[in-house]
Amino acid sequence: MARTNPLQFIQQVRAEVAKVVWPTRREVALTTVMVFIMAALTAVFFALVDLLIRSGLQGILNFFG
């Protein structure tokens, strides 16, 4: 692998950073809200699954115990 000197490296990094398309403030806010909504839905889903499993196990244990 060819080594580049530090000046060339910095120039290459700057050129690559210039190619980055940064999201707008609205896009960031929208995706942040979507992440929070999906996290809340996931938490509710797993809470319900946990409740169903717990009540099912309690029913089985009460039946046999």
mmCIF file of the N, C-alpha and C atoms, coordinates in Angstrom:
data_MODEL
# 
_entry.id   MODEL 
# 
loop_
_atom_site.group_PDB 
_atom_site.id 
_atom_site.type_symbol 
_atom_site.label_atom_id 
_atom_site.label_alt_id 
_atom_site.label_comp_id 
_atom_site.label_asym_id 
_atom_site.label_entity_id 
_atom_site.label_seq_id 
_atom_site.pdbx_PDB_ins_code 
_atom_site.Cartn_x 
_atom_site.Cartn_y 
_atom_site.Cartn_z 
_atom_site.occupancy 
_atom_site.B_iso_or_equiv 
_atom_site.pdbx_formal_charge 
_atom_site.auth_seq_id 
_atom_site.auth_comp_id 
_atom_site.auth_asym_id 
_atom_site.auth_atom_id 
_atom_site.pdbx_PDB_model_num 
ATOM 1   N N  . MET A 1 1  ? 0.833   -1.175  0.000  1.00 0.00 ? 1  MET A N  1 
ATOM 2   C CA . MET A 1 1  ? 0.000   0.000   0.000  1.00 0.00 ? 1  MET A CA 1 
ATOM 3   C C  . MET A 1 1  ? 0.890   1.255   0.000  1.00 0.00 ? 1  MET A C  1 
ATOM 4   N N  . ALA A 1 2  ? 0.593   2.158   -0.887 1.00 0.00 ? 2  ALA A N  1 
ATOM 5   C CA . ALA A 1 2  ? 1.391   3.376   -0.985 1.00 0.00 ? 2  ALA A CA 1 
ATOM 6   C C  . ALA A 1 2  ? 1.043   4.310   0.167  1.00 0.00 ? 2  ALA A C  1 
ATOM 7   N N  . ARG A 1 3  ? 2.078   4.883   0.715  1.00 0.00 ? 3  ARG A N  1 
ATOM 8   C CA . ARG A 1 3  ? 1.867   5.824   1.816  1.00 0.00 ? 3  ARG A CA 1 
ATOM 9   C C  . ARG A 1 3  ? 1.781   7.236   1.253  1.00 0.00 ? 3  ARG A C  1 
ATOM 10  N N  . THR A 1 4  ? 0.904   8.032   1.840  1.00 0.00 ? 4  THR A N  1 
ATOM 11  C CA . THR A 1 4  ? 0.810   9.437   1.432  1.00 0.00 ? 4  THR A CA 1 
ATOM 12  C C  . THR A 1 4  ? 1.343   10.295  2.559  1.00 0.00 ? 4  THR A C  1 
ATOM 13  N N  . ASN A 1 5  ? 1.817   11.454  2.190  1.00 0.00 ? 5  ASN A N  1 
ATOM 14  C CA . ASN A 1 5  ? 2.308   12.339  3.248  1.00 0.00 ? 5  ASN A CA 1 
ATOM 15  C C  . ASN A 1 5  ? 1.120   13.004  3.942  1.00 0.00 ? 5  ASN A C  1 
ATOM 16  N N  . PRO A 1 6  ? 1.331   13.568  5.119  1.00 0.00 ? 6  PRO A N  1 
ATOM 17  C CA . PRO A 1 6  ? 0.221   14.141  5.892  1.00 0.00 ? 6  PRO A CA 1 
ATOM 18  C C  . PRO A 1 6  ? -0.556  15.228  5.144  1.00 0.00 ? 6  PRO A C  1 
ATOM 19  N N  . LEU A 1 7  ? 0.131   16.028  4.338  1.00 0.00 ? 7  LEU A N  1 
ATOM 20  C CA . LEU A 1 7  ? -0.554  17.087  3.599  1.00 0.00 ? 7  LEU A CA 1 
ATOM 21  C C  . LEU A 1 7  ? -1.526  16.490  2.579  1.00 0.00 ? 7  LEU A C  1 
ATOM 22  N N  . GLN A 1 8  ? -1.094  15.475  1.848  1.00 0.00 ? 8  GLN A N  1 
ATOM 23  C CA . GLN A 1 8  ? -1.976  14.814  0.880  1.00 0.00 ? 8  GLN A CA 1 
ATOM 24  C C  . GLN A 1 8  ? -3.155  14.152  1.590  1.00 0.00 ? 8  GLN A C  1 
ATOM 25  N N  . PHE A 1 9  ? -2.872  13.546  2.736  1.00 0.00 ? 9  PHE A N  1 
ATOM 26  C CA . PHE A 1 9  ? -3.929  12.899  3.497  1.00 0.00 ? 9  PHE A CA 1 
ATOM 27  C C  . PHE A 1 9  ? -5.004  13.912  3.900  1.00 0.00 ? 9  PHE A C  1 
ATOM 28  N N  . ILE A 1 10 ? -4.592  15.049  4.406  1.00 0.00 ? 10 ILE A N  1 
ATOM 29  C CA . ILE A 1 10 ? -5.552  16.089  4.815  1.00 0.00 ? 10 ILE A CA 1 
ATOM 30  C C  . ILE A 1 10 ? -6.344  16.582  3.610  1.00 0.00 ? 10 ILE A C  1 
ATOM 31  N N  . GLN A 1 11 ? -5.673  16.750  2.464  1.00 0.00 ? 11 GLN A N  1 
ATOM 32  C CA . GLN A 1 11 ? -6.380  17.183  1.261  1.00 0.00 ? 11 GLN A CA 1 
ATOM 33  C C  . GLN A 1 11 ? -7.408  16.142  0.823  1.00 0.00 ? 11 GLN A C  1 
ATOM 34  N N  . GLN A 1 12 ? -7.048  14.872  0.907  1.00 0.00 ? 12 GLN A N  1 
ATOM 35  C CA . GLN A 1 12 ? -7.982  13.810  0.536  1.00 0.00 ? 12 GLN A CA 1 
ATOM 36  C C  . GLN A 1 12 ? -9.174  13.758  1.487  1.00 0.00 ? 12 GLN A C  1 
ATOM 37  N N  . VAL A 1 13 ? -8.895  13.934  2.771  1.00 0.00 ? 13 VAL A N  1 
ATOM 38  C CA . VAL A 1 13 ? -9.980  13.946  3.756  1.00 0.00 ? 13 VAL A CA 1 
ATOM 39  C C  . VAL A 1 13 ? -10.926 15.102  3.481  1.00 0.00 ? 13 VAL A C  1 
ATOM 40  N N  . ARG A 1 14 ? -10.401 16.261  3.222  1.00 0.00 ? 14 ARG A N  1 
ATOM 41  C CA . ARG A 1 14 ? -11.253 17.426  2.933  1.00 0.00 ? 14 ARG A CA 1 
ATOM 42  C C  . ARG A 1 14 ? -12.086 17.203  1.672  1.00 0.00 ? 14 ARG A C  1 
ATOM 43  N N  . ALA A 1 15 ? -11.486 16.565  0.671  1.00 0.00 ? 15 ALA A N  1 
ATOM 44  C CA . ALA A 1 15 ? -12.221 16.290  -0.571 1.00 0.00 ? 15 ALA A CA 1 
ATOM 45  C C  . ALA A 1 15 ? -13.360 15.308  -0.305 1.00 0.00 ? 15 ALA A C  1 
ATOM 46  N N  . GLU A 1 16 ? -13.119 14.294  0.529  1.00 0.00 ? 16 GLU A N  1 
ATOM 47  C CA . GLU A 1 16 ? -14.174 13.325  0.841  1.00 0.00 ? 16 GLU A CA 1 
ATOM 48  C C  . GLU A 1 16 ? -15.275 13.954  1.686  1.00 0.00 ? 16 GLU A C  1 
ATOM 49  N N  . VAL A 1 17 ? -14.909 14.798  2.643  1.00 0.00 ? 17 VAL A N  1 
ATOM 50  C CA . VAL A 1 17 ? -15.903 15.472  3.481  1.00 0.00 ? 17 VAL A CA 1 
ATOM 51  C C  . VAL A 1 17 ? -16.765 16.397  2.636  1.00 0.00 ? 17 VAL A C  1 
ATOM 52  N N  . ALA A 1 18 ? -16.192 16.999  1.607  1.00 0.00 ? 18 ALA A N  1 
ATOM 53  C CA . ALA A 1 18 ? -16.960 17.888  0.727  1.00 0.00 ? 18 ALA A CA 1 
ATOM 54  C C  . ALA A 1 18 ? -18.024 17.117  -0.051 1.00 0.00 ? 18 ALA A C  1 
ATOM 55  N N  . LYS A 1 19 ? -17.845 15.807  -0.230 1.00 0.00 ? 19 LYS A N  1 
ATOM 56  C CA . LYS A 1 19 ? -18.814 14.989  -0.964 1.00 0.00 ? 19 LYS A CA 1 
ATOM 57  C C  . LYS A 1 19 ? -20.012 14.577  -0.103 1.00 0.00 ? 19 LYS A C  1 
ATOM 58  N N  . VAL A 1 20 ? -19.891 14.738  1.206  1.00 0.00 ? 20 VAL A N  1 
ATOM 59  C CA . VAL A 1 20 ? -20.949 14.303  2.112  1.00 0.00 ? 20 VAL A CA 1 
ATOM 60  C C  . VAL A 1 20 ? -22.172 15.197  1.943  1.00 0.00 ? 20 VAL A C  1 
ATOM 61  N N  . VAL A 1 21 ? -23.342 14.577  1.856  1.00 0.00 ? 21 VAL A N  1 
ATOM 62  C CA . VAL A 1 21 ? -24.596 15.327  1.796  1.00 0.00 ? 21 VAL A CA 1 
ATOM 63  C C  . VAL A 1 21 ? -25.199 15.291  3.191  1.00 0.00 ? 21 VAL A C  1 
ATOM 64  N N  . TRP A 1 22 ? -25.169 16.430  3.874  1.00 0.00 ? 22 TRP A N  1 
ATOM 65  C CA . TRP A 1 22 ? -25.652 16.490  5.242  1.00 0.00 ? 22 TRP A CA 1 
ATOM 66  C C  . TRP A 1 22 ? -27.165 16.650  5.253  1.00 0.00 ? 22 TRP A C  1 
ATOM 67  N N  . PRO A 1 23 ? -27.855 16.011  6.196  1.00 0.00 ? 23 PRO A N  1 
ATOM 68  C CA . PRO A 1 23 ? -29.315 16.141  6.260  1.00 0.00 ? 23 PRO A CA 1 
ATOM 69  C C  . PRO A 1 23 ? -29.714 17.536  6.741  1.00 0.00 ? 23 PRO A C  1 
ATOM 70  N N  . THR A 1 24 ? -30.915 17.927  6.342  1.00 0.00 ? 24 THR A N  1 
ATOM 71  C CA . THR A 1 24 ? -31.423 19.223  6.795  1.00 0.00 ? 24 THR A CA 1 
ATOM 72  C C  . THR A 1 24 ? -31.904 19.095  8.236  1.00 0.00 ? 24 THR A C  1 
ATOM 73  N N  . ARG A 1 25 ? -32.134 20.234  8.855  1.00 0.00 ? 25 ARG A N  1 
ATOM 74  C CA . ARG A 1 25 ? -32.620 20.242  10.237 1.00 0.00 ? 25 ARG A CA 1 
ATOM 75  C C  . ARG A 1 25 ? -33.976 19.541  10.326 1.00 0.00 ? 25 ARG A C  1 
ATOM 76  N N  . ARG A 1 26 ? -34.819 19.720  9.319  1.00 0.00 ? 26 ARG A N  1 
ATOM 77  C CA . ARG A 1 26 ? -36.146 19.081  9.305  1.00 0.00 ? 26 ARG A CA 1 
ATOM 78  C C  . ARG A 1 26 ? -36.016 17.563  9.208  1.00 0.00 ? 26 ARG A C  1 
ATOM 79  N N  . GLU A 1 27 ? -35.098 17.092  8.362  1.00 0.00 ? 27 GLU A N  1 
ATOM 80  C CA . GLU A 1 27 ? -34.887 15.647  8.228  1.00 0.00 ? 27 GLU A CA 1 
ATOM 81  C C  . GLU A 1 27 ? -34.389 15.041  9.536  1.00 0.00 ? 27 GLU A C  1 
ATOM 82  N N  . VAL A 1 28 ? -33.492 15.730  10.201 1.00 0.00 ? 28 VAL A N  1 
ATOM 83  C CA . VAL A 1 28 ? -32.970 15.237  11.477 1.00 0.00 ? 28 VAL A CA 1 
ATOM 84  C C  . VAL A 1 28 ? -34.093 15.178  12.513 1.00 0.00 ? 28 VAL A C  1 
ATOM 85  N N  . ALA A 1 29 ? -34.908 16.223  12.575 1.00 0.00 ? 29 ALA A N  1 
ATOM 86  C CA . ALA A 1 29 ? -36.005 16.244  13.543 1.00 0.00 ? 29 ALA A CA 1 
ATOM 87  C C  . ALA A 1 29 ? -37.005 15.133  13.242 1.00 0.00 ? 29 ALA A C  1 
ATOM 88  N N  . LEU A 1 30 ? -37.338 14.945  11.967 1.00 0.00 ? 30 LEU A N  1 
ATOM 89  C CA . LEU A 1 30 ? -38.304 13.919  11.588 1.00 0.00 ? 30 LEU A CA 1 
ATOM 90  C C  . LEU A 1 30 ? -37.797 12.519  11.916 1.00 0.00 ? 30 LEU A C  1 
ATOM 91  N N  . THR A 1 31 ? -36.555 12.241  11.590 1.00 0.00 ? 31 THR A N  1 
ATOM 92  C CA . THR A 1 31 ? -36.028 10.907  11.884 1.00 0.00 ? 31 THR A CA 1 
ATOM 93  C C  . THR A 1 31 ? -35.878 10.697  13.387 1.00 0.00 ? 31 THR A C  1 
ATOM 94  N N  . THR A 1 32 ? -35.566 11.743  14.132 1.00 0.00 ? 32 THR A N  1 
ATOM 95  C CA . THR A 1 32 ? -35.486 11.622  15.592 1.00 0.00 ? 32 THR A CA 1 
ATOM 96  C C  . THR A 1 32 ? -36.843 11.281  16.181 1.00 0.00 ? 32 THR A C  1 
ATOM 97  N N  . VAL A 1 33 ? -37.883 11.949  15.714 1.00 0.00 ? 33 VAL A N  1 
ATOM 98  C CA . VAL A 1 33 ? -39.239 11.657  16.192 1.00 0.00 ? 33 VAL A CA 1 
ATOM 99  C C  . VAL A 1 33 ? -39.628 10.227  15.827 1.00 0.00 ? 33 VAL A C  1 
ATOM 100 N N  . MET A 1 34 ? -39.285 9.800   14.630 1.00 0.00 ? 34 MET A N  1 
ATOM 101 C CA . MET A 1 34 ? -39.610 8.436   14.216 1.00 0.00 ? 34 MET A CA 1 
ATOM 102 C C  . MET A 1 34 ? -38.889 7.406   15.080 1.00 0.00 ? 34 MET A C  1 
ATOM 103 N N  . VAL A 1 35 ? -37.662 7.671   15.444 1.00 0.00 ? 35 VAL A N  1 
ATOM 104 C CA . VAL A 1 35 ? -36.919 6.752   16.310 1.00 0.00 ? 35 VAL A CA 1 
ATOM 105 C C  . VAL A 1 35 ? -37.598 6.653   17.670 1.00 0.00 ? 35 VAL A C  1 
ATOM 106 N N  . PHE A 1 36 ? -38.014 7.777   18.234 1.00 0.00 ? 36 PHE A N  1 
ATOM 107 C CA . PHE A 1 36 ? -38.699 7.742   19.529 1.00 0.00 ? 36 PHE A CA 1 
ATOM 108 C C  . PHE A 1 36 ? -40.028 7.011   19.445 1.00 0.00 ? 36 PHE A C  1 
ATOM 109 N N  . ILE A 1 37 ? -40.763 7.216   18.357 1.00 0.00 ? 37 ILE A N  1 
ATOM 110 C CA . ILE A 1 37 ? -42.044 6.516   18.185 1.00 0.00 ? 37 ILE A CA 1 
ATOM 111 C C  . ILE A 1 37 ? -41.812 5.019   18.070 1.00 0.00 ? 37 ILE A C  1 
ATOM 112 N N  . MET A 1 38 ? -40.841 4.605   17.263 1.00 0.00 ? 38 MET A N  1 
ATOM 113 C CA . MET A 1 38 ? -40.561 3.180   17.102 1.00 0.00 ? 38 MET A CA 1 
ATOM 114 C C  . MET A 1 38 ? -40.062 2.563   18.405 1.00 0.00 ? 38 MET A C  1 
ATOM 115 N N  . ALA A 1 39 ? -39.266 3.291   19.169 1.00 0.00 ? 39 ALA A N  1 
ATOM 116 C CA . ALA A 1 39 ? -38.791 2.791   20.461 1.00 0.00 ? 39 ALA A CA 1 
ATOM 117 C C  . ALA A 1 39 ? -39.957 2.613   21.424 1.00 0.00 ? 39 ALA A C  1 
ATOM 118 N N  . ALA A 1 40 ? -40.906 3.550   21.424 1.00 0.00 ? 40 ALA A N  1 
ATOM 119 C CA . ALA A 1 40 ? -42.072 3.442   22.292 1.00 0.00 ? 40 ALA A CA 1 
ATOM 120 C C  . ALA A 1 40 ? -42.946 2.258   21.880 1.00 0.00 ? 40 ALA A C  1 
ATOM 121 N N  . LEU A 1 41 ? -43.167 2.089   20.575 1.00 0.00 ? 41 LEU A N  1 
ATOM 122 C CA . LEU A 1 41 ? -43.965 0.952   20.104 1.00 0.00 ? 41 LEU A CA 1 
ATOM 123 C C  . LEU A 1 41 ? -43.301 -0.377  20.446 1.00 0.00 ? 41 LEU A C  1 
ATOM 124 N N  . THR A 1 42 ? -41.991 -0.432  20.311 1.00 0.00 ? 42 THR A N  1 
ATOM 125 C CA . THR A 1 42 ? -41.263 -1.650  20.652 1.00 0.00 ? 42 THR A CA 1 
ATOM 126 C C  . THR A 1 42 ? -41.368 -1.942  22.146 1.00 0.00 ? 42 THR A C  1 
ATOM 127 N N  . ALA A 1 43 ? -41.252 -0.914  22.971 1.00 0.00 ? 43 ALA A N  1 
ATOM 128 C CA . ALA A 1 43 ? -41.365 -1.090  24.418 1.00 0.00 ? 43 ALA A CA 1 
ATOM 129 C C  . ALA A 1 43 ? -42.758 -1.600  24.794 1.00 0.00 ? 43 ALA A C  1 
ATOM 130 N N  . VAL A 1 44 ? -43.797 -1.050  24.173 1.00 0.00 ? 44 VAL A N  1 
ATOM 131 C CA . VAL A 1 44 ? -45.156 -1.501  24.448 1.00 0.00 ? 44 VAL A CA 1 
ATOM 132 C C  . VAL A 1 44 ? -45.338 -2.952  24.001 1.00 0.00 ? 44 VAL A C  1 
ATOM 133 N N  . PHE A 1 45 ? -44.827 -3.287  22.826 1.00 0.00 ? 45 PHE A N  1 
ATOM 134 C CA . PHE A 1 45 ? -44.939 -4.654  22.321 1.00 0.00 ? 45 PHE A CA 1 
ATOM 135 C C  . PHE A 1 45 ? -44.300 -5.650  23.277 1.00 0.00 ? 45 PHE A C  1 
ATOM 136 N N  . PHE A 1 46 ? -43.065 -5.375  23.697 1.00 0.00 ? 46 PHE A N  1 
ATOM 137 C CA . PHE A 1 46 ? -42.383 -6.314  24.583 1.00 0.00 ? 46 PHE A CA 1 
ATOM 138 C C  . PHE A 1 46 ? -43.002 -6.339  25.974 1.00 0.00 ? 46 PHE A C  1 
ATOM 139 N N  . ALA A 1 47 ? -43.573 -5.232  26.425 1.00 0.00 ? 47 ALA A N  1 
ATOM 140 C CA . ALA A 1 47 ? -44.282 -5.240  27.706 1.00 0.00 ? 47 ALA A CA 1 
ATOM 141 C C  . ALA A 1 47 ? -45.509 -6.146  27.615 1.00 0.00 ? 47 ALA A C  1 
ATOM 142 N N  . LEU A 1 48 ? -46.229 -6.077  26.499 1.00 0.00 ? 48 LEU A N  1 
ATOM 143 C CA . LEU A 1 48 ? -47.402 -6.945  26.329 1.00 0.00 ? 48 LEU A CA 1 
ATOM 144 C C  . LEU A 1 48 ? -46.997 -8.413  26.215 1.00 0.00 ? 48 LEU A C  1 
ATOM 145 N N  . VAL A 1 49 ? -45.937 -8.691  25.479 1.00 0.00 ? 49 VAL A N  1 
ATOM 146 C CA . VAL A 1 49 ? -45.455 -10.074 25.363 1.00 0.00 ? 49 VAL A CA 1 
ATOM 147 C C  . VAL A 1 49 ? -45.023 -10.587 26.731 1.00 0.00 ? 49 VAL A C  1 
ATOM 148 N N  . ASP A 1 50 ? -44.335 -9.764  27.494 1.00 0.00 ? 50 ASP A N  1 
ATOM 149 C CA . ASP A 1 50 ? -43.913 -10.154 28.835 1.00 0.00 ? 50 ASP A CA 1 
ATOM 150 C C  . ASP A 1 50 ? -45.124 -10.427 29.722 1.00 0.00 ? 50 ASP A C  1 
ATOM 151 N N  . LEU A 1 51 ? -46.133 -9.598  29.630 1.00 0.00 ? 51 LEU A N  1 
ATOM 152 C CA . LEU A 1 51 ? -47.356 -9.785  30.415 1.00 0.00 ? 51 LEU A CA 1 
ATOM 153 C C  . LEU A 1 51 ? -48.045 -11.093 30.040 1.00 0.00 ? 51 LEU A C  1 
ATOM 154 N N  . LEU A 1 52 ? -48.137 -11.386 28.750 1.00 0.00 ? 52 LEU A N  1 
ATOM 155 C CA . LEU A 1 52 ? -48.767 -12.628 28.311 1.00 0.00 ? 52 LEU A CA 1 
ATOM 156 C C  . LEU A 1 52 ? -47.983 -13.858 28.775 1.00 0.00 ? 52 LEU A C  1 
ATOM 157 N N  . ILE A 1 53 ? -46.679 -13.821 28.641 1.00 0.00 ? 53 ILE A N  1 
ATOM 158 C CA . ILE A 1 53 ? -45.856 -14.953 29.070 1.00 0.00 ? 53 ILE A CA 1 
ATOM 159 C C  . ILE A 1 53 ? -45.960 -15.142 30.580 1.00 0.00 ? 53 ILE A C  1 
ATOM 160 N N  . ARG A 1 54 ? -45.903 -14.035 31.328 1.00 0.00 ? 54 ARG A N  1 
ATOM 161 C CA . ARG A 1 54 ? -45.983 -14.125 32.782 1.00 0.00 ? 54 ARG A CA 1 
ATOM 162 C C  . ARG A 1 54 ? -47.322 -14.680 33.236 1.00 0.00 ? 54 ARG A C  1 
ATOM 163 N N  . SER A 1 55 ? -48.411 -14.179 32.644 1.00 0.00 ? 55 SER A N  1 
ATOM 164 C CA . SER A 1 55 ? -49.730 -14.678 33.051 1.00 0.00 ? 55 SER A CA 1 
ATOM 165 C C  . SER A 1 55 ? -49.909 -16.133 32.626 1.00 0.00 ? 55 SER A C  1 
ATOM 166 N N  . GLY A 1 56 ? -49.369 -16.514 31.484 1.00 0.00 ? 56 GLY A N  1 
ATOM 167 C CA . GLY A 1 56 ? -49.452 -17.906 31.051 1.00 0.00 ? 56 GLY A CA 1 
ATOM 168 C C  . GLY A 1 56 ? -48.689 -18.827 31.983 1.00 0.00 ? 56 GLY A C  1 
ATOM 169 N N  . LEU A 1 57 ? -47.491 -18.439 32.370 1.00 0.00 ? 57 LEU A N  1 
ATOM 170 C CA . LEU A 1 57 ? -46.701 -19.251 33.294 1.00 0.00 ? 57 LEU A CA 1 
ATOM 171 C C  . LEU A 1 57 ? -47.346 -19.318 34.672 1.00 0.00 ? 57 LEU A C  1 
ATOM 172 N N  . GLN A 1 58 ? -47.913 -18.219 35.139 1.00 0.00 ? 58 GLN A N  1 
ATOM 173 C CA . GLN A 1 58 ? -48.589 -18.237 36.431 1.00 0.00 ? 58 GLN A CA 1 
ATOM 174 C C  . GLN A 1 58 ? -49.799 -19.161 36.382 1.00 0.00 ? 58 GLN A C  1 
ATOM 175 N N  . GLY A 1 59 ? -50.504 -19.130 35.266 1.00 0.00 ? 59 GLY A N  1 
ATOM 176 C CA . GLY A 1 59 ? -51.657 -20.038 35.121 1.00 0.00 ? 59 GLY A CA 1 
ATOM 177 C C  . GLY A 1 59 ? -51.232 -21.494 35.132 1.00 0.00 ? 59 GLY A C  1 
ATOM 178 N N  . ILE A 1 60 ? -50.164 -21.816 34.435 1.00 0.00 ? 60 ILE A N  1 
ATOM 179 C CA . ILE A 1 60 ? -49.657 -23.204 34.402 1.00 0.00 ? 60 ILE A CA 1 
ATOM 180 C C  . ILE A 1 60 ? -49.182 -23.621 35.808 1.00 0.00 ? 60 ILE A C  1 
ATOM 181 N N  . LEU A 1 61 ? -48.439 -22.747 36.470 1.00 0.00 ? 61 LEU A N  1 
ATOM 182 C CA . LEU A 1 61 ? -47.945 -23.083 37.804 1.00 0.00 ? 61 LEU A CA 1 
ATOM 183 C C  . LEU A 1 61 ? -49.083 -23.206 38.815 1.00 0.00 ? 61 LEU A C  1 
ATOM 184 N N  . ASN A 1 62 ? -50.096 -22.380 38.708 1.00 0.00 ? 62 ASN A N  1 
ATOM 185 C CA . ASN A 1 62 ? -51.254 -22.489 39.609 1.00 0.00 ? 62 ASN A CA 1 
ATOM 186 C C  . ASN A 1 62 ? -52.037 -23.767 39.329 1.00 0.00 ? 62 ASN A C  1 
ATOM 187 N N  . PHE A 1 63 ? -52.092 -24.176 38.067 1.00 0.00 ? 63 PHE A N  1 
ATOM 188 C CA . PHE A 1 63 ? -52.825 -25.391 37.714 1.00 0.00 ? 63 PHE A CA 1 
ATOM 189 C C  . PHE A 1 63 ? -52.154 -26.625 38.293 1.00 0.00 ? 63 PHE A C  1 
ATOM 190 N N  . PHE A 1 64 ? -50.816 -26.675 38.200 1.00 0.00 ? 64 PHE A N  1 
ATOM 191 C CA . PHE A 1 64 ? -50.091 -27.855 38.660 1.00 0.00 ? 64 PHE A CA 1 
ATOM 192 C C  . PHE A 1 64 ? -49.617 -27.714 40.117 1.00 0.00 ? 64 PHE A C  1 
ATOM 193 N N  . GLY A 1 65 ? -49.674 -26.525 40.679 1.00 0.00 ? 65 GLY A N  1 
ATOM 194 C CA . GLY A 1 65 ? -49.139 -26.354 42.024 1.00 0.00 ? 65 GLY A CA 1 
ATOM 195 C C  . GLY A 1 65 ? -50.184 -26.133 43.000 1.00 0.00 ? 65 GLY A C  1 
# 
